[in-house]
Amino acid sequence: MRILHLHLSREFAGSETYAASLASLQAHTGHEVRIIVRNSSYLGRWQRESGGAKVLVLPRWALGPLAKWVAMRYAIGFGPEILHSHLGRAHKLATWLAVRLHVPHVGTIHLRFKAKEHAHCDGLIAVAKWQLQEIPASFQGKVAVIWNWLPAQYRKLARSAHQSTRPEVFTFGSVGRLHPQKGMLTLVKAFQSAFPNNNKVRLQIIGEGPERQALEQLIGTDARIQLLGYQTDLAPFYASWSAYVSAAKHEPFGLTILEAMAHQLPLICTRTEGPSNYLATQPHTPQWAEIDNVESLATALQRCYAAGHQSVQWAMAPFDGNRAQAQIENLYKELCS
C-alpha cells in the first residue's frame, strides 16, 4: 500500500513522534510510505525517526496556495492510495488533496475533535476512549480507538545500576513543553510546598516553551529544581529518575508517561483524560492528583517520596507498536475497499 502522511507543525513532540514512528513501522512492514513535513530545525529528527519512510519537505516559501501546489506535486509523483493527516492545517490540506486525488483520508485526533479539521475525514483514529464523546453523531466516517504505542527506542529498557543502590537523593522528573497546558508552574509550586526544607529531593524538568521565564522566576535560587531545556535523548534521564510526574491540565494520551513506564518508574499523574483511561487497566496504581491543584499534587509527591525508591513492573503489552500498526492498517483497508 502507498501511504502519504501529512504533519505540518514546526515542533517535534508527542504527535510528531507518533507520525514518525507510525511511518517507520509501516515502511518496515512493507508499505511504501512518504510523509510531508514543514521545513524546520527538526528536519533531521523527522528523517531519523521516520525510518524507511521518505520525508518530503515543504520549502519555506510554500505558503497558502503554494503549499497546496507543492503538496499536490508530491502526491501526484507518489500516487498514494490513502492519506493520513496529523494536527491542524495538515488535516485541511489532506482533505483538499483527498477530494482531488479521489483517495480516502484518515485523521488522527491528537488533541480534541474539531469540526473544521476532522469533519470531512473518511476515517478518524481516536487515541483514547474519552475522545469518542466529542465526535458528533452526524460524523459519517469510520471511527477507531487505537492507543498510542511505545516508540522503538523505548521498547527494551532497564533502570540504571544506581537504582539498586537506593541513592540518597530522590529525583522527580517531568517532560513536556513549558506551556500552561502541561502544568509545570503548578508542579514547581507543589514541589516547593511538599519539600520546603528537604535537600534530599530534586526536580528535573525537560522541555522548552513560553513559560520558561515565569518558571525561572518562581524557582529563584532553589538549586534543587533544574530546567534542563530541550533534549533529544531522554533515556538517560528516565533511567536516573526515582519517579515521573505528569502535572498536565489536559492530556489526550501522554506518550512520555509510556516512556516512564518502560523505565519502571512510579508515576504521579493528574486526573487528565488519557491517563485516567489507560492507566485504569494497569496492575499498579499511580499517585493521582487533581488537575491544577497545588495541594493535591504536593500530597501525591509526598506519598511517592515516602514509599522510597521502587521499580514498578507496568503492563506494556497494550502499547505495542506492531499491534497499533495492524489496527491502523485494517482501518485503511476498510476505507479502500
C-alpha positions as CSV (number, residue, x, y, z in Angstrom):
1,M,0.0,0.0,0.0
2,R,1.2,3.5,-0.8
3,I,0.6,5.7,2.2
4,L,1.1,9.5,2.4
5,H,1.3,11.2,5.8
6,L,1.0,15.0,6.4
7,H,2.2,16.7,9.5
8,L,2.9,20.4,9.2
9,S,4.0,21.6,12.7
10,R,7.3,23.3,13.3
11,E,7.9,21.4,16.6
12,F,8.7,17.8,17.5
13,A,6.8,16.5,20.5
14,G,4.1,13.8,21.0
15,S,2.1,14.0,17.8
16,E,5.3,14.3,15.7
17,T,6.8,11.2,17.4
18,Y,3.5,9.3,16.7
19,A,3.5,10.2,13.0
20,A,7.2,9.5,12.5
21,S,7.0,6.2,14.4
22,L,3.9,5.1,12.5
23,A,5.6,5.9,9.2
24,S,8.6,3.9,10.2
25,L,6.5,0.9,11.4
26,Q,4.5,0.9,8.1
27,A,7.6,1.1,6.0
28,H,9.2,-1.8,7.8
29,T,6.0,-3.8,7.3
30,G,6.5,-3.5,3.5
31,H,4.4,-0.5,2.6
32,E,5.7,2.4,0.6
33,V,5.4,5.4,2.9
34,R,6.1,9.1,2.5
35,I,5.5,11.9,4.9
36,I,5.1,15.6,4.1
37,V,6.5,18.0,6.7
38,R,7.4,21.6,7.0
39,N,11.0,22.8,6.8
40,S,12.1,23.3,10.4
41,S,15.0,22.8,12.7
42,Y,13.7,19.3,13.5
43,L,14.0,18.0,9.9
44,G,16.9,15.8,10.8
45,R,14.9,14.2,13.6
46,W,12.0,13.6,11.2
47,Q,14.3,11.8,8.8
48,R,15.9,9.7,11.6
49,E,12.7,8.7,13.3
50,S,10.7,8.0,10.1
51,G,12.9,5.1,9.4
52,G,12.3,3.6,6.0
53,A,9.7,6.2,5.1
54,K,10.7,9.1,2.7
55,V,10.4,12.6,4.1
56,L,9.2,15.2,1.7
57,V,9.7,18.8,2.8
58,L,7.5,21.8,2.1
59,P,10.0,24.7,1.4
60,R,9.8,27.8,3.5
61,W,8.4,29.8,0.6
62,A,5.5,27.4,0.1
63,L,2.7,29.2,2.0
64,G,-1.1,29.2,1.4
65,P,-1.9,28.2,-2.2
66,L,1.8,27.5,-2.9
67,A,1.8,24.9,-0.2
68,K,-1.2,23.2,-1.8
69,W,0.6,23.3,-5.2
70,V,3.8,21.7,-3.8
71,A,1.9,19.1,-1.8
72,M,-0.1,18.2,-5.0
73,R,3.1,17.8,-7.0
74,Y,4.5,15.5,-4.3
75,A,1.2,13.5,-4.2
76,I,0.9,13.1,-7.9
77,G,4.5,11.9,-8.1
78,F,3.8,9.3,-5.5
79,G,0.3,8.2,-6.3
80,P,-0.9,7.5,-2.7
81,E,-3.7,5.0,-2.0
82,I,-4.5,6.7,1.3
83,L,-3.8,10.0,3.1
84,H,-3.2,10.2,6.8
85,S,-3.1,13.6,8.5
86,H,-1.9,14.9,11.9
87,L,-2.9,18.2,13.6
88,G,-4.4,21.4,12.4
89,R,-3.5,22.6,8.9
90,A,-2.4,19.1,7.9
91,H,-6.0,17.9,8.2
92,K,-7.2,20.7,6.0
93,L,-4.6,20.2,3.3
94,A,-5.2,16.4,3.3
95,T,-8.9,17.0,2.9
96,W,-8.2,19.2,-0.1
97,L,-5.8,16.7,-1.6
98,A,-8.2,13.7,-1.0
99,V,-11.0,15.3,-3.0
100,R,-8.8,15.9,-6.0
101,L,-6.9,12.6,-5.8
102,H,-10.1,10.6,-5.1
103,V,-8.4,8.6,-2.2
104,P,-9.6,8.1,1.4
105,H,-8.4,10.4,4.1
106,V,-7.7,9.3,7.7
107,G,-7.1,11.8,10.5
108,T,-5.7,11.1,14.0
109,I,-7.2,13.1,16.8
110,H,-4.1,14.0,18.7
111,L,-5.9,16.6,20.9
112,R,-9.6,17.2,20.6
113,F,-12.2,16.7,17.9
114,K,-12.5,19.9,15.8
115,A,-15.2,20.0,13.2
116,K,-13.2,22.4,10.9
117,E,-10.3,19.9,10.9
118,H,-11.9,16.4,11.2
119,A,-15.5,16.6,9.9
120,H,-14.5,15.8,6.3
121,C,-12.2,12.9,7.1
122,D,-13.3,9.5,5.8
123,G,-11.9,7.9,9.0
124,L,-10.8,9.0,12.4
125,I,-8.4,7.5,14.9
126,A,-9.1,8.4,18.5
127,V,-6.1,7.7,20.7
128,A,-8.3,7.3,23.8
129,K,-11.9,6.5,24.5
130,W,-12.8,9.8,26.0
131,Q,-12.4,11.4,22.6
132,L,-15.4,9.5,21.3
133,Q,-17.7,11.6,23.4
134,E,-16.6,14.7,21.3
135,I,-17.3,13.2,17.9
136,P,-20.8,14.3,16.8
137,A,-23.4,11.7,15.8
138,S,-23.5,13.4,12.4
139,F,-20.0,12.3,11.5
140,Q,-20.4,9.8,8.7
141,G,-16.9,8.3,8.5
142,K,-15.4,5.3,10.3
143,V,-14.0,5.7,13.8
144,A,-11.5,3.5,15.6
145,V,-10.0,3.8,19.1
146,I,-6.3,2.9,18.8
147,W,-4.0,3.6,21.7
148,N,-0.6,5.2,21.2
149,W,2.4,2.9,21.5
150,L,5.9,2.9,22.8
151,P,8.4,4.1,20.1
152,A,11.0,1.5,19.0
153,Q,13.9,3.2,21.0
154,Y,12.0,2.6,24.3
155,R,10.9,-1.0,23.8
156,K,13.7,-2.6,25.8
157,L,14.9,-0.6,28.7
158,A,16.4,-1.2,32.1
159,R,16.8,1.1,35.1
160,S,20.3,2.3,35.7
161,A,22.5,0.4,38.1
162,H,22.3,3.1,40.8
163,Q,18.6,2.4,41.3
164,S,19.5,-0.9,43.1
165,T,21.8,1.0,45.5
166,R,19.0,3.2,46.8
167,P,20.7,6.6,46.3
168,E,20.3,9.2,49.0
169,V,18.7,11.8,46.6
170,F,15.2,11.2,45.3
171,T,14.7,12.8,41.9
172,F,11.3,13.6,40.4
173,G,11.4,14.0,36.6
174,S,8.9,15.5,34.1
175,V,9.0,16.0,30.3
176,G,6.8,18.4,28.4
177,R,6.6,21.8,26.7
178,L,6.9,24.7,29.1
179,H,3.3,25.7,28.3
180,P,0.3,26.3,30.6
181,Q,-1.4,23.0,29.4
182,K,1.5,21.0,30.9
183,G,1.1,22.4,34.4
184,M,4.8,23.0,35.1
185,L,4.2,26.0,37.2
186,T,1.8,24.0,39.4
187,L,4.4,21.3,39.6
188,V,7.1,23.6,40.8
189,K,4.8,25.2,43.4
190,A,3.7,21.7,44.6
191,F,7.3,20.5,44.9
192,Q,8.3,23.6,46.9
193,S,5.2,23.2,49.1
194,A,5.8,19.4,49.7
195,F,9.5,19.7,50.5
196,P,10.3,23.2,51.8
197,N,13.5,22.2,53.6
198,N,14.4,18.8,52.2
199,N,17.7,18.7,50.4
200,K,17.4,15.0,49.6
201,V,14.9,15.6,46.8
202,R,15.3,17.1,43.3
203,L,13.0,18.0,40.5
204,Q,14.2,18.0,36.9
205,I,12.1,19.3,34.1
206,I,12.9,18.7,30.4
207,G,11.3,21.0,27.7
208,E,11.2,24.5,26.3
209,G,8.3,26.9,25.8
210,P,6.8,30.3,26.7
211,E,6.6,29.7,30.5
212,R,10.4,29.4,30.9
213,Q,10.8,32.9,32.3
214,A,7.9,32.5,34.7
215,L,9.3,29.2,35.9
216,E,12.8,30.7,36.4
217,Q,11.3,33.5,38.5
218,L,9.3,31.0,40.6
219,I,12.3,28.7,41.1
220,G,14.6,31.6,42.1
221,T,17.6,30.3,44.0
222,D,16.2,26.9,44.7
223,A,19.0,24.8,43.3
224,R,17.1,21.6,43.9
225,I,15.0,22.4,40.8
226,Q,16.5,22.2,37.3
227,L,15.1,23.3,33.9
228,L,17.1,21.1,31.5
229,G,15.7,22.5,28.3
230,Y,15.0,20.5,25.1
231,Q,16.8,17.1,25.0
232,T,16.9,14.7,22.1
233,D,18.0,11.6,24.1
234,L,15.7,11.2,27.1
235,A,16.6,7.6,28.1
236,P,19.5,8.6,30.4
237,F,17.2,11.0,32.3
238,Y,14.4,8.4,32.7
239,A,17.0,5.9,33.9
240,S,18.3,8.3,36.6
241,W,15.0,9.4,38.0
242,S,13.2,8.0,41.0
243,A,9.7,8.8,39.8
244,Y,7.9,10.5,36.9
245,V,5.4,13.4,37.2
246,S,2.7,14.4,34.7
247,A,1.1,17.6,36.0
248,A,-0.8,18.4,32.9
249,K,-4.1,20.2,32.8
250,H,-5.2,18.5,29.6
251,E,-3.5,15.3,28.3
252,P,-5.2,13.4,25.4
253,F,-2.8,10.5,25.9
254,G,0.6,11.2,27.3
255,L,3.5,9.5,25.4
256,T,6.1,10.5,28.0
257,I,4.1,8.5,30.6
258,L,4.6,5.4,28.5
259,E,8.3,6.1,28.3
260,A,8.5,6.5,32.1
261,M,6.5,3.2,32.4
262,A,9.1,1.5,30.2
263,H,11.7,2.6,32.7
264,Q,9.7,1.0,35.5
265,L,9.2,4.4,37.2
266,P,6.5,5.1,39.8
267,L,4.0,7.6,38.4
268,I,2.4,10.8,39.8
269,C,-0.3,11.9,37.4
270,T,-3.1,14.5,37.4
271,R,-6.5,13.0,36.5
272,T,-6.4,14.1,32.9
273,E,-8.4,12.4,30.1
274,G,-5.9,9.9,28.5
275,P,-4.0,8.7,31.6
276,S,-7.3,8.2,33.5
277,N,-8.4,6.0,30.7
278,Y,-5.4,3.7,30.0
279,L,-3.8,3.6,33.5
280,A,-7.1,2.3,34.9
281,T,-6.3,-1.1,33.3
282,Q,-2.8,-1.4,34.9
283,P,-1.9,-3.8,37.6
284,H,-0.4,-0.8,39.6
285,T,-2.0,2.5,40.6
286,P,-0.3,5.9,40.1
287,Q,-0.3,8.5,42.8
288,W,-3.2,10.6,41.5
289,A,-3.6,14.4,41.9
290,E,-6.4,16.7,41.0
291,I,-5.8,19.0,38.0
292,D,-4.2,22.4,38.6
293,N,-4.3,21.8,42.4
294,V,-1.0,22.6,44.2
295,E,-2.1,21.0,47.5
296,S,-3.3,17.8,45.9
297,L,-0.1,17.4,43.8
298,A,2.1,18.2,46.8
299,T,0.4,15.4,48.7
300,A,0.9,13.0,45.8
301,L,4.6,13.9,45.6
302,Q,5.0,13.3,49.4
303,R,3.3,9.9,49.2
304,C,5.6,8.8,46.4
305,Y,8.7,10.0,48.2
306,A,7.6,8.3,51.4
307,A,7.3,5.0,49.5
308,G,11.1,5.2,48.7
309,H,12.9,4.1,45.5
310,Q,10.9,1.5,43.6
311,S,10.9,-0.3,40.3
312,V,7.3,-0.8,39.1
313,Q,6.5,-3.5,36.5
314,W,3.9,-1.9,34.3
315,A,2.0,-3.9,31.8
316,M,3.4,-2.7,28.4
317,A,1.8,-5.2,26.0
318,P,-1.2,-2.9,25.3
319,F,1.2,-0.3,24.0
320,D,2.9,-2.4,21.3
321,G,3.6,-0.5,18.0
322,N,3.0,-3.6,15.8
323,R,-0.4,-4.1,17.3
324,A,-1.4,-0.4,16.7
325,Q,0.1,-0.5,13.2
326,A,-2.0,-3.6,12.3
327,Q,-5.2,-1.9,13.6
328,I,-4.5,1.2,11.6
329,E,-3.8,-0.9,8.5
330,N,-7.2,-2.6,9.0
331,L,-8.9,0.8,9.1
332,Y,-7.1,1.7,5.8
333,K,-8.3,-1.5,4.1
334,E,-11.9,-0.8,5.2
335,L,-11.8,2.6,3.7
336,C,-10.1,1.5,0.5
337,S,-12.4,-1.5,-0.1
